[in-house]
Amino acid sequence: MQPDSGQSDRSAPVARSMGDEALVEAITSPGCPLCRHVARIGPQYLDSLLYQHTTDRTYRDRFVKGGGFCPRHVRAALAADAAGNGDGVGGSIFLRSMLAARRRSLEAAGGVRASRRIRAATQPAWDCPACENERTLAEAAARRLVAHAASDETWRTWVAGAAWCLAHLGDVLVAARGDGQALTELRSRQLQLMHGLEDRLDTLAHDSSHGRRDRLTPEVRAALAEVVELLAGNL
């Protein structure tokens, strides 16, 4: 979803506390600010997990009880290992633990509820620690953004008009729930942007037929990619 028109022409918000530089970069860059922020900061947790908890049996027991890593973070764990010392030890220990737990669950999937147990043994992780860390990062960043927006007009303008994905818009709206004015302004502006995107998608569908394609503008053509980022984010 396109950010508020004119956002790029405005002065960037100024850092107000330690760590705000990352938020300034995220909110002044294209796309959802929290997707960008989490994608930059989140891998640090995965690196720490792979290299500091490999011998922590209690942690790994909790890891396998939650189903291990989700599919996206299985691949991210491999990438983190490759970007580190490259020996694959941290990733192999965690992924072997996950594999062994799933294998045992699948071996035990028999009896009258076999189908349910098979589904449980083969479903994606239901409590991926890397996903939980990303949620924590996003919620904390949302609270800080809303706090800055409440006391600084420049921050408020950028927060209200940013191209939030749907999930992270929820984080920001929840963070703003204690400030009725901020919540109303944010919701109103985001609903306006969403209505505009719907209109462009309608135009895209209507004018894509033979004989009308010459009417399609670059802004209308961009609507499909924007709705994907709105609904799915870009993590």
N, C-alpha and C positions, 0 to 999 in steps of 0.2 A: 504494500500500500504506500502510495506516495506521501511523504511528509507534507505538513502544512506549506502551502506556497509561500515563498519568501523566507523560509527558515534559513536557507543557505546564505541569504544576504544579511542576516542579523549578526550582531556580535555574539561570539561564543560565550557561554557562561563561564564564570571565573571560579576556580576551585575554592571551596570554603573551609575544607578540613583535610586532614591527611588521607590520601588515597583517592581524592576526588579527581585527580588528573585522568585516571582510567575512565571514570564516568563521563568526564568532559569529552574525551576522545570517542567514547561509545555513542553519546547522544548527538554528536555533531557529524557522525559518519552515516552513510546510507544504511537502510535496513533497520530492524528492530534493535534499539539500544541494549536491551537486556540479553538478547541472543548474542550480540557482539561481545558484551561484557563477560558473560558466562563462558563463551567459547575461548576467550583470552585467559581468564583466571582459572576456570575449571580444571584444565589439564595439570595444574600444579598439585591438586589434591590427588589425582591418579598417580602421578610420579611418586608422591609421598607414600601412598598406599602400597605401591609395588615394592618400594625399597625399604620401608620402615616396618611393615607388618608381615613380612614373609615368614618370620619365626613366631608370630603371635598366634598361638593355637586358638585362643578365645575369640580373637577377631575373625579368624578364618572360619570358625564354627558358625559365627553369626552370619558371615558372608554366604556360606552354602545354605543356611536355613532360609535366606531370602532369595534363593535361586541363582546366586552369583551375579555376574554382570548381565545387563541387557545386551542384545545383539550389537547395538552401536558401540557400547563400551568394551565389548570383547575386542572389537577391531581397534578401538582407541588404546586398549592396554598393550596390544601388539605394537602399535605405532609408538607408544611411550617407551617401551623397551628398546625399540630400534633407535629412537632419538637419544636414549641414555647411553649406557655403556655397550649396548648391543648384544649382550650375552644371552638375553632372554630368560634369565633365571627367575626374576620377579614375576613376570608374566606366566611362565610355565608353572610355577608353584600354585598361583591362584587359579589358573585355568584347569590344571589337573584336579584341584580340589573340587571345582565346579563340575568337571566331567565325571569324576568318581561318584559324587553325590547323585547326579542325574542317572548314571548307570545303575546305581543301587536302587533308586526309586523305580526305574523301568523294570528291573529284575523282579521287584516285589509287586508289580502291577498285574495281579491276577484276581481270581474270584469273581463274585457277582457284580462288583463295581469296577471291573477291569478297565472299561472305557474311560471312566472318570479319572482313575489313577494314571492311565497312560497320558491323558491330557495334562494332568498335573505335572507329570514327570517331564513332559516335553514342552511345556509352555515357556514363553520368555520370562526372565527374572521378574518377580513381583516386588522385590525390594532391593533394587540395584543400588549399591552405596554411592556410586559415581552420580547417578541420577538424583539421589537424595541430596548430595552435596550441591549439585547444580540448582536444585530447588531452594536450598538454604541461601546460596549466593544471590539468586534472583530476588528473593523476598527481602534480604537485607539491603540490596542495592535499591529496590523499589522504595523502601522506607526512607532511605537517605535522599533519593531524588524528590520524593514528596515533601520531605522536611525542607529541602532547599527551595522548592517551588513555593512553599508557603510564605517564605520570607524574602524572596528575591524574584523580581519581575522577569529578569532574563531567563532564569531557570524555569519559571512557570511557563513562559512562552514555548520553550523547547520541549518541556515535558508534555504539555497539552497537545502539541502538534506533531509529535514524533510518530514514526511509522511502526507502532507496536504490533507484534504478532498477538494473536488472540489470547494465548496462555499468559504471556507477560503483561498484556493489558489488564488481565485479571489481577495479577500481582500488584500492579500500580493502583488500580481502583480499590482493592482491599486496603492497601496502605493509606489511601486517601479518605477512607470512610469516616475518620474522626473529624475531618474538615469539610463541612457541607459545601462551602463555596468552591473549594478546590475540586471536590468530587464532581459537582455539577458542571464546572467548566471543562474538566477533563472528559467526562462522559459525553457532553454535548459536542465537543470538538471531534472526538473519535467517532461518534455516531454520524456526524456530518461527513467525515472522510470515508466511512464505510458506505454511506448512501451514494457518495460520488463514485466509489469503486463499483457498486452494483449497477449504476447507470452506465458506466463505461463497458461493463461486461454485457449488458443488454445491447448496447450499440455494436459491440464486437460480434455478437451472435446475429444481429439483424443485418449488418453490413458486410458480413463475410460471404454472403451468397453471391453467385455469379451476377455481374452487372453492377454491383454496389461496392466492390472491394476498393475502388479508387477513392471512396469516401473515408476509408480507415486512416486515422491519424496515428502518429507514433505513440501518443498518450493512450489511445484506445488499444492499440496492439500490446502495450505494456501491461494491460489490466490482468491478463491471465497469469503472468509471472507474479504480479503483486498479490493476487488473491491466494496463490500457493504459499507465499511467504506469510501472509496474514493468518491463514488457517494452520499452517504447518511449522512456521518459524524457519530459522536458518541455522540451527545448531548442527 
